[in-house]
Amino acid sequence: MSDRLYANRCAVTNVLADRNTTNISIAKKLEITESDWTKMETLVILLKPLQIVTTVFCAETHSPVSMVRPLLSKVIEKHLQLNKDDNEVVIHFKQTVVSQLKERFKLNNLENIVSTRQVSSFFDPSKKFTGDVSTQYHSYLAEPQLRYDFDPFEWWKSHEKKYPSIAELANKYLSIPATSHQKMLMFLYQNRKLLL
């Protein structure tokens, strides 16, 4: 919504300034200041990576739960790190979103609790991680990591005979969908104060 409004800034400003179209009392109520436009532009830039990830998670095509942890971790690492040029609003936004994402998706919780997302990420050949694993998985871990948009089901079809002991588990965990538009919208709605 903000992206669309910002893209139509000239048209909105012209309509609000035209007294034949908008009377002065309504124009004052709907006025968007230069400061508001700047905040909106910043917000659009900050939300863009989250929009892209949400679109990937909610794709009609293959979108397994194994994508959640790696993609959110990349968004945090590449787009939500604090920069020296960030103002107070941006700093607050980034810190709050990172905190909420880490808490909601248990991104820091790698040691004590093994979640479905972690197990699913393990079985997705495009989301491999390293660490202490039993010897039965060494051969699987030695496989090259694939691009994030590669279908892990296709990979497992061709490697099922090579790893029969873990193929069944992989198919079970990879079949869990990443999310729905409704869940992501609910997350954004619950954190709407950040957007204001």
Sequence and secondary structure as in RCSB ss.txt:
>XXXX:A:sequence
MSDRLYANRCAVTNVLADRNTTNISIAKKLEITESDWTKMETLVILLKPLQIVTTVFCAETHSPVSMVRPLLSKV
IEKHLQLNKDDNEVVIHFKQTVVSQLKERFKLNNLENIVSTRQVSSFFDPSKKFTGDVSTQYHSYLAEPQLRYDF
DPFEWWKSHEKKYPSIAELANKYLSIPATSHQKMLMFLYQNRKLLL
>XXXX:A:secstr
 HHHHHHTHHHHHHHHH TTTS HHHHHHH   HHHHHHHHHHHHHHHHHHHHHHHHT SS  BGGGHHHHHHHH
HHHHSS  TT  HHHHHHHHHHHHHHHHHTTSS  SS   HHHHHHHH TTS   S   GGGHHHHTS    TTS
 HHHHHHHHTTTSHHHHHHHHHHHTSB   HHHHHHHHHHTGGGG 
